[in-house]
Amino acid sequence: MTTNRLLVVEDESAIAELISINLRHAGFAVDVVGSAEAARVVVDRELPGLVVLDWMLPGISGAALCRQWRADPRTRDLPVIMLTARAEEADQVQGLEAGADDYLAKPFSPRMLVARIRAVLRRRAPQALEDAVQVGVLRLDPATHRVSSEREGAACELRLGPTEFRLLHYLMTHPERVHSRGQLLDRVWGDHVFIEERTVDVHIKRLREALAPGECAAMVETVRGAGYRLVARPAA
Ligand code: CA
């Protein structure tokens, strides 16, 4: 699973260690790399939930890497928090102009970093957090792994496989929007290279079957030639 997997790009090993210990403690899975080139390899293979990106790296700078990601449709929405040793306002402006979602000057408290990460994820990638979500009559709670639908006061527990659960979680945190099969592979499976797009169709079918006992199957709509979307109120 990738959405709660964070990537830390930092060449100073003591700082990288400090960050990763604190992020793991906060419940995230963490990958650490020491250069922009290595970060690119990781992200090309699998989209992380968020990147903590140091500005000053050997070779390509963090700001340049962030710009490259923003220019690529696949990584345009990748949440990025930039770190820098330089606290000058001009640098902060540059960091945000490079497309970072937020910016933290060293030295920073690890607790502050975790708080900023949660704030960015809540805005950009809510499926990476454990908050319960509700769309129409459907409710999903990542903490308890429960999905239910509620009609006229009667709740119906729904049983989903692990992939269908992640797929529904993603769709529920991004409702009413059309997602292509490629986007769903990237964001739910985390891998756009090694899995065939029709795998998505198979799991959408299973998801609808799992939602059927709650009369919610129609909430997962097929948008011809574009992909899928979850709607609160399906057309009759
Ligand atoms: Ca550095």
Residues whose N, C-alpha, C, O or C-beta is under 5 A from the ligand:
A	BS01	CA	D11 E12 D54 M56 L57
